[in-house]
Amino acid sequence: MEYSNADKYHSLRKEEQLNKTKIIYSHIGNKKTLDVGCGTGISSSLFSNIIGIDPCEELLSKNTFPHIKGKAENLPFKEDEFENVISVTAIHNFDNIEKGLKEMKRVGQKFGFSILKASSKLEHIKDKIKELFIIEKEINEGIDIIFICRK
C-alpha cells in the first residue's frame, strides 16, 4: 500500500500531537475553538465545538472534523468569534508569523500555542507571542514549548 504525505504525517505524529493538545486542552478547556494549522485533525480531536483551518488540501483530505481551507494570515472570522484559538506545531509554517498571530488574537480570547524548539524561527515566534499576548503559562514539553496566553 502506498501512503500519502498526509498519511505518513498522521501516523508518525499522532501521539506526539495528541500529547501537546491534551496539555493545551487542560489549560483552556472545551469551549468554542479555532484550530489554526489543523492539518489532518489530530489537534481538533479533543474538542467538541471546533473548526479547523489549514492551507494544505492534502492534509485536510484526511481531516474528519469541521474545517475550511485557508491561511492564518487571513482568517475569515469575526472579531472575538472564538473563546479559544489553538495552533499545535504550525506557527513556524506561516508565511507571515506576525500577521498570523495578530489574526489569531483578533478572532480569539484565550490561546494555546505549541512551538517547535528546533525551528529556526523559534526566537522570532517567542518574541512575537510575548509582544502580542499576555502569557499565563510557558510549558517546556519535549520537542515543543507550549504557551497558554490571553489578550
Protein Blocks (a to p, Z undefined) as FASTA:
>chain_A
ZZdfklmmmmmmmmmmmmmmmmmmmmnopaddddehklnommmmmpcbdcdddfblklmm
mpcbdcddddfklccbdehkbfbdcdehklmmpmblmlmmmmmmmmmmbdcddddfklmk
lmmmmmmmmmmpccfbdcdehjbccddddZZ
